[in-house]
Amino acid sequence: MPHLLPVLRLLRVGTLFSPAADVTASLAVLGLPWNGTAVGAVAAGTLLYAGGMVWNDVADRRLDAVQRPERPLPRGDVTPAFAVGLGGLLFAAALLVSPCRGHHALLAALILLYDFGSKRLGWLSAPLMGSLRALNLGTALAIADTAPPAAVQALWIASGCYGVYILAVTLLGIFEDEPNVRGRAVAAVQSAPPLVALAGIAAVQQSFWPAPALALLPALWFLRRNTRLGTWDQPAIRRSMLFLLLGTMLYTALLALAAGRPWEAIAIAAGIAPARWIARRIALT
């Protein structure tokens, strides 16, 4: 058995707050109560995400030996057999606790397609990852018997905006591996997430205050930072990806606030600080 730290690195444990926040925001937007079904949906989404991280490293272990030798598999901190077993266990646990197994089985299949086919899919891997996270944010649609039509429409819009947000972040990850990247292309892609996040929050709030107004400040800060940086090397792209990955939790917190569920918003926002603390010690990408 490997030590705990390499396993936490394999899981990218700092990112696991985000898929839990997705489903929490989904429940809030649709106005669903907290019960065993809701908890199972949050747990299943998080377990699938963790398993996807493990399977990603299994699929990329030879490439990572060249591009990311610090990861646990190329370093030899964990064995391929252990990683395969852990990935399978996490997926099985997700389907066991899921209240909507069809929905989560689809997510599991798409995760494996992304992990093992992304290098062959090339740029098509970005919309695939965007679709995965959009479906996770839309989980409440799979467990709700009935819901107000306006809330359903708002959740569809918010999920679509989230899909575009994650598509842009995935493109940044592709840029990170490219030896020569045009700065204008990086800056253009990075402009999309804060703008679509504002649109998604506004669709749920149906007014400017409070959630869209609160979202405007970090969006303007990030866009200003984006325009002032002239050189986009690998470290600069990684920093932007860190901000945007943590920004997913700000997005979902503000979605919950816009839906009139302040306690869910506070709970999601409270996860940003530990996620940031972990990110300083365990890479999110």
N, C-alpha and C positions, 0 to 999 in steps of 0.2 A: 504494500500500500504506500502511495506517495504521501508526503507531508501535506498538511492542510493548505499552505500558501500556494503551491503550484495548482491545486485543484481550484482554489478561488480565482486564480489567474485564468485557468482554463474556462471557467464559467463567466469570466468578466463580471464579477459579482457586483461591481458598482453600477452596471447597467440594469440590474434586475428590478430596481425601483420603478423604472420607466414602464415596462409592460403591465405591472400591477396598477400603476397610475392610469394607464390607458383604460383598463376595464372599470376602474373606479369612476373615472370621468364619464364613461359610457352609461353606467348605472345612474349617475347623477342627471345627465342630460335627459334620459328617458323617464326619470322620476321613479325608479324602482327602489323598493325597500331593501335594507340589509337583512339577509336571512341565509340559510345554508346554501341556497342556490347561488346567491351573489358571491359568497365566500369561495365556493367551488369554482366559479367562473374566473375570479381573480387568481386563485391558485393555479388553475389549469393554464391560463395565459402566461403566467410567470414561469412555470415548469417547462412549457414548450419553448419559451425564449431561451432559457438556460440550456436546454437540450440542443437547440439550434446553434448556440455558441460552441458547444462541444463538437457537434457534427461538422461545423465549419472548419475547426482546426484539424479534425480527422481528414477531411477532404483536401485541405490545403497544406498538409504537413510537409510535403516535398518542396513546394513553392516557398513556404515559410522558412525553410532551412536556408534559403538564399535571401529573402526579403525581410523576414522578421525572425531572426534566429533567437531572439529573446523569449519567444513563446514557449510554453511548457513542453510541447511535443518535440520540437527540434532540439531543445536543450537536453532532452532525456529526463526531465523531471517527472513525467508520467509516460507510461507505455501506450502504444496504440490500442492494445487489447483493453486496458483499463478505460481509455477514453470511449471506445466503442460500447463497452458495457455501461458506462455512466450515461452516455447519450441515449441508449435504448431504455435504461431504467427511468430517466427523466420523462421521456415520451410516454412510456407506459403509465407512469404515475399521473401525468397530465390527463390522459384519457380516462383513467380510473376515477378521478375526482371531478371530471367535467360534467356539468349539468346539460351540456349540449354537445354530445360526442361527435355528431356529424360535422358541426362547425369546427371543432378543434381537430378532427381527423383531416379536414381539408387544410387547415393551417399547417399541420404536421407534414402533409404531403408537399405543400408549397415550400416549406422550409427546407426539406430534403432536396427538392428541385433546385432551390437557390444555392444551397451549400455545395451540391455535387455537379450542378450544371452552370454555375455563374460564369466560370472561365470560358465555357463554350458559348454561353449566351452573350457574352460581351456586354455591350451597353444595355441590352434588354434586361440585365439583372437589376438595374436601378428601378424600373417600373414594377418588377416583381417584388422587390423588397418594399416599395411603397404600398403595394396592394396588401402585403402581409400585415403591415402595421395598421393600415386603414381597416382591415377586417378585424384586427384585435380591438381597435377602438369601437368598432360596431358590434361588439359581442352582445351587448344588451338587446340588440334586435333579434338575436337568436334565442333568447331565453324569455322574452316578454310575451305574455299571452295577448295583452292589449296595451295600447299606449296612445296618447293624444297624437293626432296626425301632425300637428305643428312640431311636436317634440321629435317624432320620427324623421320628419324632413330636416330639422336642424341637425340631428345626429348624422344623417347621410351627408349633409354638406360639410360638417366638421370632420367626418372621417375622410371625405374626399380631399379636403384641404391638408389633412394630416398625411395622406398618401403622397401628395405633391411635396410636402415638407421632407419626408423621409427619402423620396426619390432624389431630391437635391443633395441631401446628406450622403446618400450612396454614391452619387456622382463624384462628390468630393473625395470619397474613399478610393474611387478609381483614379482620380487625378493624383492622389497621394502616391500611387505606385508608378505613375508615369515619370520618365526621366526629364522630359521637357513639357511644361504646361504653360499655356498662354495666360498671363495674369488677368486679362479681360474676361476670359472664359470662367476662371475661378471666381472672380468678383461677381459676374452675372449670375452664376449658379447660387452663390451664397446670398444673393438678394432675395431669392424666392421664399425661403422659409419664414422670415419674419412677416412678410407681406401676406402669405396665405394663412399664417396663424391668425393675423388680425381679422381676415375675412371669416375664418371659422368661428372665432370668438364672437364676432358681431352677429353672425347668423343665429347663434344660440341666445345672445343677449337681447337682440332686437332693439337695441338702443346703444348710445355711446357710453353710458355709465352703468356700472363701474368697471366691468371687466375689460372692454376694449380700450378705455382710457388708461388703465393700468398696464395693458399690453403695449401701448404706444411708446412708453419710455424705454424699455429694453430694446424694442425694435429699432427705434431711432439711434440708440447707442450703438447697436451692432452694425447698422447700415453706415453710420459715420466711421466706425472703425474699418469697415470693409473698404470704403473709398479712400481712406488715408494710407492703407498699406500698399506699397508699390511692388514689393517682391513676394512672390508666393512659392516658397520652397516647402519641402516636406514638413519641417517643424511648424511653419506658419499654418499650413493646411490642417495639421493635427490639432493645433490650438483652436482653430475655427470649428472643427468637428466636435471638440470637447464642449465648447460653448453651445453648439446647436443640439448636441445629444442631451445635455442638461436642460436645454431650452424646451425639450419635449415635455418635461415635467411642469415647467412653467405654463406651457400651452394647456395641458390637461387640468392643471389647477385652476386656471382662469376659465376653462370650459365649465368646471364644476361651480365656480362662483357665478358665472353667467346664468347657470341653470337654477340658481337660488339654493345651492347646497354648500354653505360656507364651511361646514365641518369637514366635508370631503376635500374642499379646496385647501384648507389649512393642513390636513393630513398629507396631501400630495406635496404641498410646498415644503412641509417639514422634512421630506425626504431628500430635498435638493442638497442640503448641507452635508449629510453623511455621504451622499453619492459623490459630491465634490471632494470630500476628505478621502474617500476610497480611491478616487481617480488619481490623486497625487501619488498613490502607492501602487495601484494596480491599473494598468492601461485599460481604457474603455474600448479601444479598437485593436 
